[in-house]
Amino acid sequence: MSLYAHTDLNDTITALITPQGVGAIGVIRLSGSRALEICQQFFKGKNLLKQRSHTLHFGAITNPAGEVIDEVLVSVFKAPHSYTAEDTVEVSCHGSPYILQQVLALFIGGGARLAKPGEFTLRAFLHGKLDLSQAEAVADLIASETKAAHQIALQQMRGGFSDQLQMLREQLIHFASLIELELDFSTEDVEFADRTQLTALIQQILQTLEQLIHSFELGNVIKNGVTTVIAGRPNAGKSTLLNALLNEERAIVSEIAGTTRDTIEETLNINGITFRLIDTAGIREAQDTIEAIGVEKTMQKIAQATLLLYVFDVTALSPAEVTADLALLHPQGAALLVIANKMDELEAQMPNAHDYFSRFFPDTYLPLSARYRSGMQQLKDALYHSVTGTDNLAQNPATAATIVSNVRHAEALHGAHHALEQVLQGIQLHISGELLAADIKTALAYLAQITGSDITPDDLLGNIFSKFCIGK
């Protein structure tokens, strides 16, 4: 049974809403019909029940024996003008874990209960302050690690995605109602819903859904980062390349082949996109048991890669050998960049080396010298472009079209798209209005899953809000 299946909105809930640990301040929130009353039991200062909403008050929190626990600032937010649409109090204490635990214990003893993960935001959803997609964006905003992820979450939380879906739903509901009206006059053979107009509308909505579905590729990358595996033969310069990209000596570099025995993982941010770089052991026939384990791990990481950086030593391998390696290593569906390393050494002997290799790998080929860190900016540009398909979208996604970053939303959009394709096919086959209406209702149901329309606190809500932190 879902943790939220029997959510009681009559309870007053409380939780620490700042991170655990020692800090300058810690904030405890109370929300519910008794929030002001419970806080007032322990607050020495103004009578909070008589204060206006959105006001701040200095005083002390005392225990029942009259001992002062801490001097605090109390923020008062009265329903419905609060995050949860309920009476809410936020108590700013000094950040001692002891003080915070004492204050929380007082509030719980006074009649509040500890909030479940995400329960404040759940209440905001249930009271209509946020729809479900906006509520999920709150969690994404908290978890955002880059400017791009922050902007996408903020745009969704402000309702940009919801507004677009609502417009689509209203158009579909209009035609669904006309078709339902036709069913009431079925014996008179009348047609209220113009099939030509309905076809044009469905085609337009399908195009919009396809744009949203396609945007998930970028949104998922911005939100979760790109698993980028650096692979190749021993001594190709993989670890040197990792160090050059990070601009620090993160990996041990040696002329001895097989220095890297285990994977090394670091993150690199390029224009708001997080690349999760994984340096791997060189691919060759292992010389000992430990190296064999390293090679096996390399193959596992390659299989999981979203982007493969294949690095080869241009002074040691021919294009034919590189092509053979790629046939073995390149995972299906993963983007590929072929890195021709040590180009500085080869060009000293063969001035046209760059042109020679580019004939074999025209789309994915990049020459550079990891040792001297030349070609790094071109590589970063190629990394960015390989996953975004653009040079500037993720730098400012808030100015771009809506970007979908939630896998649940993407699945619902796929469902709505399929249902509307059925409608289009039904119109072409001249099927009954009853069947058309059923398919339209299916599409509407999928869109409603995204915003949470007509949804009650069931397993779906439990699955979503249980992933929030306590205090949000």
C-alpha positions in Angstrom: 0.0 0.0 0.0 1.2 3.5 -0.8 2.7 5.6 1.9 0.3 8.3 0.8 -2.9 6.2 0.3 -4.5 7.6 3.4 -3.1 11.1 3.6 -5.0 13.1 6.2 -5.1 16.7 5.3 -6.5 17.5 8.8 -3.1 16.7 10.4 -0.6 19.4 11.1 2.8 18.3 9.8 6.3 19.4 10.7 9.8 18.9 9.4 13.3 20.4 9.1 13.4 22.1 5.7 17.1 22.9 5.6 19.8 20.3 5.2 20.9 18.1 8.1 24.1 19.0 9.9 25.6 22.0 11.6 25.0 25.4 10.0 24.4 29.0 10.8 20.6 28.5 10.8 18.1 25.7 10.5 14.5 26.2 9.5 11.5 24.0 10.8 8.2 24.2 9.0 4.7 23.6 10.4 1.8 23.3 8.0 -1.9 22.6 8.7 -4.9 23.9 10.5 -3.2 23.9 13.9 0.2 25.2 12.8 -0.1 28.6 14.4 -1.7 27.2 17.6 1.0 24.5 18.0 3.9 27.0 17.5 2.3 29.5 19.9 2.4 27.0 22.7 6.1 27.3 22.8 6.7 30.8 21.4 7.4 33.7 23.7 6.7 36.8 21.8 3.7 38.2 19.9 0.5 36.2 19.6 1.0 34.5 16.3 -2.7 33.7 15.8 -3.4 37.5 15.7 -0.6 38.4 13.2 -1.1 39.1 9.5 0.1 36.7 6.8 3.6 37.1 5.4 5.0 38.7 8.6 8.2 38.0 10.6 8.4 37.9 14.4 11.3 37.7 16.8 10.9 35.7 20.1 12.1 32.6 21.9 11.1 28.9 21.8 10.7 27.6 25.4 9.9 24.1 26.7 7.0 23.4 29.1 9.3 24.1 32.1 9.9 27.6 30.7 13.5 27.0 29.7 14.6 28.9 26.6 15.7 26.5 23.8 16.6 29.2 21.3 15.9 32.7 20.2 14.2 32.5 16.8 12.5 34.3 13.9 9.1 33.0 13.0 7.5 33.5 9.6 3.7 33.4 9.4 1.9 32.5 6.2 -1.9 32.2 6.4 -4.1 30.0 4.2 -4.5 30.1 1.3 -1.5 32.3 0.7 1.3 29.8 1.5 3.2 27.1 -0.3 0.8 24.4 0.8 -2.3 26.7 0.8 -2.6 25.9 4.5 -1.7 27.9 7.6 2.1 27.6 7.7 4.8 28.7 10.2 8.5 28.6 9.5 10.8 28.8 12.5 14.4 30.0 11.9 16.7 28.7 14.7 20.4 28.5 15.2 21.7 25.5 13.2 22.7 23.3 16.2 21.4 19.8 15.6 20.5 19.6 19.3 18.4 22.8 19.1 16.6 21.6 16.0 15.8 18.2 17.5 14.5 19.9 20.6 12.2 22.2 18.7 10.9 19.4 16.5 10.2 17.3 19.6 8.2 20.1 21.1 6.1 20.6 18.0 5.4 16.9 17.7 4.6 16.7 21.4 2.2 19.7 20.9 0.1 17.8 18.3 2.0 17.9 15.0 3.4 14.8 13.3 6.6 14.4 11.3 6.0 15.0 7.6 6.6 12.3 5.1 9.0 12.8 2.2 7.5 15.4 -0.2 4.4 15.8 1.9 4.4 19.7 1.9 4.5 19.6 -1.9 1.9 16.9 -2.0 -0.4 19.1 0.0 0.3 22.0 -2.4 -0.8 19.7 -5.3 -3.9 18.4 -3.4 -4.9 22.0 -2.6 -4.5 23.1 -6.3 -1.5 25.3 -5.8 0.5 23.2 -8.2 -0.4 20.6 -10.8 1.6 17.3 -10.8 4.1 18.3 -13.4 4.8 21.5 -11.5 5.2 19.5 -8.2 7.7 17.2 -9.9 9.6 20.2 -11.1 10.1 21.2 -7.5 12.2 18.1 -6.9 14.1 18.7 -10.2 14.8 22.3 -9.1 16.3 21.1 -5.8 18.4 18.5 -7.6 19.6 20.8 -10.4 23.3 20.9 -10.7 23.7 23.1 -13.7 22.2 26.3 -15.1 20.4 24.4 -17.9 18.8 21.9 -15.5 17.8 24.8 -13.2 16.2 26.7 -16.0 14.2 23.8 -17.3 12.9 22.9 -13.8 12.0 26.6 -13.2 10.2 26.9 -16.5 8.2 23.8 -15.7 7.5 24.8 -12.1 6.1 28.1 -13.4 3.6 26.2 -15.5 5.0 26.6 -19.0 4.6 22.9 -19.8 1.2 22.7 -18.0 -0.2 25.7 -20.0 0.8 24.0 -23.3 -0.8 20.7 -22.2 -4.0 22.5 -21.0 -4.4 24.2 -24.4 -4.1 20.8 -26.2 -6.6 19.2 -23.8 -9.2 22.0 -24.2 -9.1 21.6 -28.0 -9.6 17.9 -27.7 -12.3 18.2 -25.1 -14.2 20.6 -27.5 -14.3 18.0 -30.3 -15.0 15.1 -27.9 -18.0 16.9 -26.6 -19.3 17.5 -30.2 -18.9 13.8 -31.0 -20.7 12.9 -27.8 -23.5 15.3 -28.9 -23.7 13.4 -32.2 -24.3 10.2 -30.3 -27.4 11.7 -28.6 -28.8 12.4 -32.1 -27.5 9.1 -33.7 -31.0 8.2 -35.1 -31.0 11.5 -37.1 -27.6 11.0 -38.7 -26.2 14.5 -37.9 -22.6 15.5 -37.7 -21.6 18.3 -35.3 -17.9 17.6 -35.3 -16.5 18.6 -38.7 -14.2 15.7 -39.6 -11.9 17.9 -41.8 -11.4 20.3 -38.9 -10.8 17.4 -36.5 -8.2 15.9 -38.8 -6.4 19.2 -39.0 -6.5 19.5 -35.3 -5.2 16.0 -34.6 -2.4 16.5 -37.1 -1.4 19.8 -35.4 -1.5 18.2 -31.9 0.5 15.2 -33.1 3.2 17.5 -34.4 3.3 19.3 -31.0 3.5 16.0 -29.2 6.3 14.8 -31.5 8.3 18.0 -30.7 7.8 17.4 -27.0 8.7 13.7 -27.2 11.8 14.6 -29.3 12.8 17.2 -26.7 13.1 14.5 -24.0 16.4 13.4 -25.6 17.9 16.8 -24.7 15.9 17.2 -21.5 17.1 13.8 -20.1 20.7 14.7 -21.0 20.4 18.1 -19.2 18.8 16.5 -16.1 20.8 13.3 -15.7 24.1 14.0 -17.6 25.8 12.0 -20.3 27.6 8.8 -19.6 30.8 9.3 -21.6 33.3 6.4 -21.8 36.9 7.1 -22.9 38.1 3.8 -24.4 40.9 2.5 -26.6 44.0 0.5 -26.6 46.8 0.8 -23.9 49.0 3.9 -24.2 46.5 5.7 -26.5 46.5 8.6 -24.2 43.1 8.1 -22.5 44.2 9.2 -19.0 46.1 12.1 -20.5 43.0 13.1 -22.3 40.9 12.9 -19.1 43.4 15.1 -17.3 43.4 17.6 -20.2 39.6 17.8 -20.3 39.4 18.4 -16.5 42.5 20.6 -16.5 43.9 18.8 -13.6 46.1 15.7 -12.9 43.3 13.4 -12.0 44.6 10.1 -13.5 48.1 8.6 -13.3 49.9 8.8 -16.6 52.7 6.5 -17.5 54.6 5.3 -20.6 54.0 1.8 -19.2 51.1 0.1 -21.0 48.2 -1.0 -18.8 48.7 1.7 -16.1 44.9 2.2 -15.7 43.5 -1.0 -14.1 40.2 0.3 -12.9 37.7 2.9 -14.1 38.1 6.5 -13.0 35.0 8.7 -13.0 34.7 12.5 -13.0 32.2 15.1 -14.2 32.7 17.9 -16.7 30.2 20.7 -17.2 30.0 22.2 -20.8 27.5 24.9 -21.3 25.1 23.5 -18.7 25.5 19.8 -19.8 27.1 17.4 -17.4 29.3 14.8 -18.9 30.1 11.9 -16.6 33.5 11.0 -17.9 34.7 7.4 -17.3 38.4 6.6 -18.0 38.9 2.9 -18.6 41.6 0.2 -18.8 43.1 -0.3 -22.3 41.6 -2.9 -24.5 44.1 -5.7 -25.2 44.7 -9.3 -24.2 45.3 -9.1 -20.4 48.7 -9.8 -19.0 47.5 -10.8 -15.5 44.3 -11.4 -13.6 43.9 -7.8 -12.3 44.2 -6.4 -15.8 41.7 -9.0 -17.1 39.2 -7.7 -14.5 39.9 -4.1 -15.6 39.3 -5.0 -19.3 36.1 -6.7 -18.4 34.9 -3.6 -16.5 35.8 -1.5 -19.5 33.6 -3.6 -21.7 30.7 -3.3 -19.2 31.1 0.5 -19.1 31.2 0.8 -22.9 28.0 -1.2 -23.2 26.3 1.4 -20.9 27.7 4.4 -22.7 25.6 7.2 -24.1 28.7 8.6 -25.8 31.9 6.8 -26.7 35.2 8.6 -27.0 37.4 6.2 -28.9 41.0 7.3 -28.5 43.8 6.0 -30.7 47.5 6.7 -31.1 47.9 8.0 -34.7 51.6 7.0 -34.6 50.7 3.3 -33.8 47.4 2.4 -35.5 46.3 2.4 -39.1 42.7 3.4 -40.1 42.0 -0.3 -40.8 42.9 -1.2 -37.2 40.8 1.7 -35.9 37.8 0.6 -37.9 38.2 -3.0 -36.5 38.3 -1.6 -33.0 35.1 0.4 -33.6 33.3 -2.6 -35.0 34.1 -4.4 -31.7 33.6 -1.5 -29.2 31.0 0.9 -30.5 27.7 0.2 -28.7 24.5 0.4 -30.8 22.7 3.7 -30.2 25.6 5.4 -28.6 27.1 8.6 -30.1 30.7 8.3 -31.2 33.7 10.6 -31.4 37.0 9.2 -32.8 39.9 11.0 -31.2 43.2 10.9 -33.1 45.7 11.5 -30.3 49.4 12.4 -30.6 48.8 14.2 -33.9 51.7 16.5 -33.0 54.1 13.6 -33.2 52.8 12.3 -36.5 52.5 15.7 -38.2 56.3 16.3 -37.6 56.9 13.3 -40.0 53.7 13.5 -42.1 52.4 17.1 -42.7 49.2 15.9 -44.3 48.3 13.4 -41.5 45.2 15.3 -40.6 43.7 15.2 -44.1 44.8 11.5 -44.5 42.8 10.3 -41.4 39.8 12.6 -42.0 39.1 10.7 -45.2 38.3 7.6 -43.1 36.3 9.2 -40.3 34.7 12.3 -41.8 31.8 12.8 -39.3 33.3 11.7 -36.0 37.0 12.4 -36.3 38.9 14.9 -34.2 42.7 15.3 -34.2 44.4 16.6 -31.1 47.4 16.3 -28.7 46.2 15.5 -25.2 49.8 15.8 -23.9 50.0 19.5 -25.0 46.3 20.1 -24.5 45.8 21.3 -28.0 42.4 20.8 -29.6 40.6 20.7 -26.2 38.1 23.4 -27.1 37.2 21.8 -30.4 36.7 18.5 -28.5 34.4 20.2 -25.9 32.4 21.8 -28.7 32.1 18.4 -30.4 31.0 16.8 -27.1 28.4 19.4 -26.6 27.1 19.3 -30.1 27.0 15.5 -30.2 24.3 15.3 -27.6 22.4 18.6 -28.1 22.6 18.9 -31.9 23.0 22.6 -31.4 25.6 25.2 -30.2 23.5 27.3 -27.8 20.1 25.7 -26.8 21.2 24.4 -23.4 23.0 27.6 -22.6 19.6 29.2 -22.2 16.8 26.6 -22.5 14.3 28.9 -20.9 14.2 30.9 -24.1 13.7 27.7 -26.2 10.5 25.7 -26.7 9.3 23.5 -23.8 11.8 20.8 -23.0 10.6 17.5 -21.4 13.0 16.1 -18.8 10.8 13.6 -16.9 10.6 10.0 -18.1 7.1 9.6 -16.8 5.9 12.6 -18.8 7.7 11.2 -21.9 5.9 7.9 -21.6 2.5 9.6 -21.2 3.2 11.7 -24.3 3.9 8.5 -26.2 0.6 7.1 -25.1 -1.3 10.2 -26.1 0.4 10.2 -29.5 -0.5 6.6 -30.1 -4.2 7.3 -29.2 -4.4 10.3 -31.5 -2.9 8.3 -34.3 -5.8 5.9 -33.8 -8.2 8.8 -34.0 -6.7 9.9 -37.3 -6.8 6.4 -38.7 -10.4 6.1 -37.5 -11.4 9.3 -39.3 -9.9 8.0 -42.5 -11.8 4.6 -42.1 -15.0 6.5 -41.3 -15.5 4.6 -38.0 -18.3 5.4 -35.6 -18.3 8.6 -33.5 -18.4 6.4 -30.4 -15.1 4.8 -31.2 -13.5 8.1 -32.1 -14.7 9.6 -28.8 -13.1 6.6 -26.9 -9.7 7.2 -28.5 -9.9 10.9 -27.8 -10.7 10.1 -24.2 -7.7 7.8 -24.1 -5.4 10.6 -25.3 -7.0 13.0 -22.7 -6.3 10.4 -20.0 -2.6 10.2 -20.9 -2.3 14.0 -20.9 -4.1 14.1 -17.5 -1.5 11.8 -16.1 1.1 14.5 -16.6 -0.7 17.3 -14.8 -2.5 15.1 -12.3 -6.0 16.0 -13.3 -8.6 13.8 -11.6 -5.9 11.9 -9.7 -6.3 10.9 -6.1 -3.5 10.0 -3.6 -2.8 6.5 -4.9 0.3 4.5 -5.8 1.2 7.0 -8.6 1.4 9.9 -6.1 3.2 7.7 -3.6 5.8 6.8 -6.2 6.4 10.4 -7.2 6.4 12.1 -3.8 8.4 9.4 -1.9 11.4 10.5 -4.0 11.3 14.0 -2.5 13.4 14.9 0.5 11.7 15.2 3.9 11.0 18.9 4.4 9.8 19.5 0.9 
